[in-house]
């Protein structure tokens, strides 16, 4: 295996240099040389032994990991063979299973494809080409409690709606369902800070253009998005992300309620503090769509707080407070599709209002 590996490295290094000089290009998903190198690395991981030099491993890792989709496979290899490789920041060292990366093809019923993994979340990219283009706008969708987002029709619909609005956009999905499906809600609420930090690190490594980036999160995912924007600002010296949209941000644990009081008494973070939740300082424009009085955050917390169809007991097409809570995701999809809602005073509520307005407003979406 060592001869094959070293030969692959020499050829791959030459190929990479040609690509950098403009004489060629590495096609990461189809290039036989890349696939051969990855297969060899997989064999090394599975065997647990190698006589390949550390220098060759590092240099090959650097080349292959320049394609973000391969990055965690490389990290898995180095964790097994070079456990003392210097990198002490756990948030900057993804360490998920190799299987997820090898089997992470396009998921059933959607176009979300695994792009990168971290300790507590998987990041998926929308589209068949699976290529991030930083010159285009970037959207990151993040789900809430008890949600499995990759095959969920509401997230597929929202992503499709954004592509309809902005056909060249990059769309990522944060899947933190391993933590978000915890039956103990306060524990999932507590984990939003860690996931938000990892999402912020992911955005920094991705080298996004903050002025072209929108984070959209539902319920607990709204707080993850706010924390991520805050983390990104701290890493880059406060270049604010353009927009964060909270779709009915979660209330329990984050408001002055019994859940928050108990969580604080048990020695946890005080999630009611702005540093641990969505707030108006997280981005250039922070928006909150409030659609439920039980599961959602009731007070103002954004630059623009929109209270939808209050004081109606149920949202259009919904039958319960759970449906009301989810309605915010469907409403966002409709807005990106171009829906416009006529108000009693004759004004119209539409997508552009989210980016140009501030303050607190009540809107009705029962009439289009």
C-alpha positions in Angstrom: 0.0 0.0 0.0 2.9 2.4 0.7 4.0 2.3 -2.9 0.5 3.0 -4.3 0.1 5.8 -1.7 3.4 7.5 -2.4 2.8 7.2 -6.2 -0.6 8.8 -5.7 0.8 11.6 -3.7 3.5 12.5 -6.3 0.9 12.5 -9.2 -1.6 14.4 -7.1 0.9 17.0 -6.1 1.8 17.5 -9.8 -1.8 17.7 -10.8 -2.5 20.3 -8.0 0.4 22.5 -9.1 -0.9 22.4 -12.7 -4.3 23.4 -11.6 -2.9 26.3 -9.5 -0.9 27.5 -12.5 -4.0 27.4 -14.8 -2.8 24.4 -16.8 -5.4 22.0 -15.6 -8.2 21.5 -13.1 -9.0 19.0 -10.4 -12.5 17.6 -10.7 -13.0 16.4 -7.1 -16.0 14.2 -7.7 -14.9 12.4 -10.8 -11.1 12.6 -11.1 -9.7 9.0 -11.0 -6.5 10.2 -9.2 -8.5 11.8 -6.4 -10.8 8.8 -6.1 -7.8 6.5 -6.0 -6.2 8.6 -3.3 -9.4 8.7 -1.2 -9.8 4.9 -1.6 -6.2 4.4 -0.4 -6.8 6.6 2.5 -9.9 4.7 3.4 -7.9 1.5 3.3 -5.4 3.0 5.7 -8.2 4.1 8.1 -9.7 0.6 8.0 -6.4 -1.2 8.5 -5.3 1.0 11.3 -1.7 0.7 10.3 0.6 2.4 7.8 4.3 2.8 7.1 3.7 5.9 5.1 5.8 8.8 6.3 4.1 11.6 8.3 5.4 14.1 5.8 3.6 12.3 2.9 0.4 12.0 5.0 0.4 15.7 5.8 1.1 16.8 2.3 -1.5 14.6 0.8 -4.0 15.7 3.4 -3.4 19.3 2.6 -4.1 18.7 -1.1 -7.2 16.6 -0.7 -8.7 18.7 2.1 -8.6 21.8 -0.1 -11.8 20.3 -1.3 -14.1 20.9 1.7 -16.1 17.7 1.1 -13.0 15.6 1.7 -11.8 17.5 4.7 -13.3 15.3 7.5 -12.1 12.1 5.8 -8.6 13.5 6.1 -9.1 14.5 9.7 -10.3 11.0 10.5 -7.1 9.6 8.9 -4.9 11.9 10.9 -6.8 11.2 14.2 -6.1 7.5 13.7 -2.5 7.6 12.5 -1.2 10.9 13.8 -3.1 11.5 17.1 -0.6 14.2 18.2 -1.1 16.3 15.1 -1.2 19.8 16.5 -4.7 21.3 16.6 -6.2 21.9 20.0 -9.4 23.7 19.1 -12.1 21.0 19.2 -14.5 23.3 17.3 -11.9 23.5 14.5 -11.3 19.8 14.4 -14.2 17.9 12.9 -14.1 14.3 14.1 -17.2 12.5 12.9 -17.5 9.0 11.5 -15.8 8.1 8.2 -19.0 6.2 7.1 -21.0 9.4 7.0 -18.6 10.9 4.5 -18.3 7.8 2.4 -22.1 7.3 2.3 -23.1 10.9 2.3 -24.5 11.1 -1.2 -27.7 12.9 -2.2 -30.4 12.1 0.3 -33.7 10.6 -0.7 -36.4 13.0 -1.7 -34.2 16.1 -1.7 -31.1 17.6 -3.2 -29.2 18.0 0.1 -25.8 16.4 0.0 -23.4 16.0 2.9 -20.7 18.7 2.6 -18.9 18.6 6.0 -19.3 17.3 9.5 -18.3 18.6 12.9 -18.5 17.3 16.4 -22.2 18.1 16.9 -23.6 18.9 13.4 -23.5 17.9 9.8 -23.6 20.5 7.1 -25.4 19.8 3.8 -25.3 21.7 0.5 -28.2 22.0 -1.9 -27.8 21.1 -5.5 -26.4 18.4 -7.7 -23.0 20.1 -8.4 -22.2 20.4 -4.7 -19.8 23.3 -5.3 -19.7 26.5 -3.1 -19.4 29.7 -5.1 -18.5 32.5 -2.7 -19.3 35.2 -5.3 -23.0 34.3 -5.0 -25.3 34.8 -2.0 -25.2 32.2 0.7 -28.2 31.0 2.8 -27.9 28.6 5.8 -31.0 26.9 7.1 -31.1 25.5 10.7 -33.8 23.4 12.2 -35.2 23.2 15.7 -36.2 20.7 18.4 -37.3 17.2 17.4 -36.6 17.8 13.7 -34.9 15.6 11.1 -34.4 18.2 8.4 -32.6 16.6 5.5 -35.7 14.7 4.1 -38.3 17.0 5.7 -40.5 18.4 3.0 -40.8 21.8 4.7 -37.0 22.3 4.5 -36.8 21.0 1.0 -39.7 23.4 0.1 -37.9 26.4 1.7 -34.6 25.6 -0.1 -36.5 25.3 -3.4 -38.3 28.6 -2.7 -34.9 30.3 -2.1 -33.5 28.9 -5.4 -36.6 30.1 -7.2 -35.9 33.6 -5.7 -32.1 33.5 -6.2 -31.2 30.7 -8.7 -27.4 31.0 -8.2 -27.5 31.0 -4.5 -25.5 28.7 -2.2 -27.8 26.9 0.2 -26.5 25.0 3.3 -28.5 23.1 5.8 -27.3 22.6 9.4 -28.4 19.2 10.7 -27.9 19.0 14.4 -30.6 16.3 14.9 -28.3 14.1 17.1 -28.7 16.8 19.8 -32.0 18.4 18.8 -33.9 15.1 19.1 -33.1 14.7 22.8 -36.3 14.0 24.6 -35.3 16.4 27.3 -35.9 19.8 25.8 -33.8 21.9 28.2 -30.7 19.8 27.2 -31.3 20.5 23.5 -31.8 24.2 24.4 -28.5 24.2 26.3 -26.7 22.6 23.3 -27.7 25.5 20.9 -24.7 27.5 22.1 -22.2 24.7 21.1 -23.9 24.1 17.7 -24.0 27.9 17.1 -20.3 28.1 17.8 -19.6 25.3 15.3 -21.8 26.8 12.7 -19.9 30.1 13.1 -16.6 28.3 12.7 -17.9 26.5 9.6 -18.8 29.8 8.0 -15.4 31.2 8.8 -13.7 28.2 7.2 -16.0 28.4 4.2 -14.8 31.9 3.6 -18.3 33.3 3.1 -18.9 36.9 2.0 -20.8 38.2 5.1 -22.6 40.9 3.2 -24.1 38.2 1.0 -25.0 35.8 3.7 -28.4 35.1 5.3 -28.9 32.7 8.2 -32.5 31.3 8.7 -33.3 29.2 11.7 -36.5 27.8 13.2 -37.3 27.6 16.9 -34.1 26.5 18.6 -32.4 26.9 15.2 -33.1 30.6 15.4 -30.9 30.9 18.5 -28.3 28.7 16.8 -28.2 31.1 13.9 -27.9 34.1 16.1 -25.0 32.5 18.1 -23.3 31.5 14.8 -23.5 35.1 13.5 -22.0 36.3 16.8 -19.3 33.7 16.7 -18.4 34.6 13.1 -18.2 38.3 14.0 -15.8 37.5 16.8 -13.5 35.4 14.6 -13.3 37.9 11.8 -13.2 41.1 13.8 -16.9 42.1 13.6 -17.7 41.9 9.8 -21.4 41.5 10.4 -23.4 38.9 8.6 -26.1 40.6 6.5 -29.3 39.0 7.8 -30.5 36.5 10.4 -34.1 35.4 10.2 -35.6 33.7 13.2 -38.7 31.7 12.4 -40.7 31.7 15.6 -37.6 31.6 17.8 -38.0 29.2 20.7 -39.4 30.7 23.9 -39.0 28.1 26.7 -35.6 28.3 28.4 -34.9 31.6 26.7 -37.6 33.7 28.3 -38.3 34.6 31.9 -40.2 31.4 32.6 -40.2 28.4 34.9 -38.0 26.3 32.4 -35.4 29.0 32.4 -35.5 29.4 36.2 -35.1 25.6 36.7 -32.2 25.4 34.2 -30.4 28.2 36.0 -30.9 26.6 39.4 -29.4 23.4 38.1 -26.2 25.2 37.2 -26.7 25.7 33.5 -26.1 28.7 31.3 -28.6 31.5 31.7 -30.0 31.2 28.2 -32.0 34.4 28.8 -28.9 36.4 28.3 -28.3 37.8 24.8 -25.0 36.0 24.3 -26.9 32.7 24.4 -29.8 33.5 22.2 -30.9 35.5 19.1 -30.7 39.2 19.5 -30.7 42.4 17.4 -26.9 42.7 17.6 -26.1 39.4 15.8 -26.3 40.8 12.3 -26.8 43.9 10.2 -30.5 43.0 10.0 -32.1 40.6 12.5 -35.7 39.5 11.9 -38.1 37.5 14.0 -41.4 36.0 12.7 -43.6 35.3 15.7 -46.3 32.7 15.0 -47.0 30.9 18.3 -47.5 32.2 21.9 -46.7 28.9 23.6 -43.6 27.6 21.9 -42.3 30.8 20.5 -40.5 33.8 22.1 -43.1 36.4 22.9 -41.1 39.6 23.6 -39.2 41.6 21.0 -35.7 40.4 20.3 -34.8 41.6 16.8 -34.5 44.7 14.7 -37.8 43.7 13.1 -40.3 41.7 15.1 -43.4 40.6 13.1 -46.3 39.1 15.0 -48.3 37.1 12.5 -52.1 36.9 12.7 -52.4 37.7 16.4 -54.5 37.2 18.4 -55.8 34.3 16.3 -55.7 30.9 18.1 -54.5 29.0 15.1 -52.5 30.0 12.0 -53.9 29.4 8.5 -54.1 25.7 7.7 -53.0 24.7 11.2 -54.9 22.9 14.0 -52.7 23.3 17.1 -49.9 25.4 18.8 -47.4 22.9 17.3 -48.7 23.7 13.8 -48.6 27.4 14.7 -44.9 27.1 15.6 -44.1 25.3 12.3 -46.2 27.8 10.3 -43.2 30.3 10.3 -41.2 27.9 8.1 -44.0 27.6 5.6 -44.6 31.4 5.7 -40.9 32.0 4.9 -41.1 29.6 1.9 -44.2 31.4 0.6 -42.5 34.8 1.0 -39.5 33.6 -1.0 -41.9 32.3 -3.7 -43.3 35.8 -4.0 -46.4 35.8 -1.9 -47.7 39.2 -0.9 -50.3 39.7 1.9 -52.7 42.7 1.7 -53.3 44.3 5.1 -56.4 46.0 6.4 -54.9 49.5 5.8 -54.2 48.6 2.2 -50.4 48.1 2.6 -48.8 44.8 1.4 -46.5 42.5 3.5 -43.9 40.8 1.3 -40.4 39.5 1.4 -38.6 42.8 0.9 -40.1 44.1 4.1 -37.9 41.7 6.1 -34.8 43.4 4.8 -35.9 47.1 4.8 -38.1 47.5 7.9 -37.4 47.8 11.6 -39.6 48.0 14.6 -42.6 45.8 15.7 -45.5 45.1 13.5 -48.7 42.9 13.4 -49.4 41.4 10.0 -52.2 39.2 8.6 -51.5 36.4 6.2 -55.1 35.2 5.7 -55.5 37.2 2.5 -53.1 37.2 -0.4 
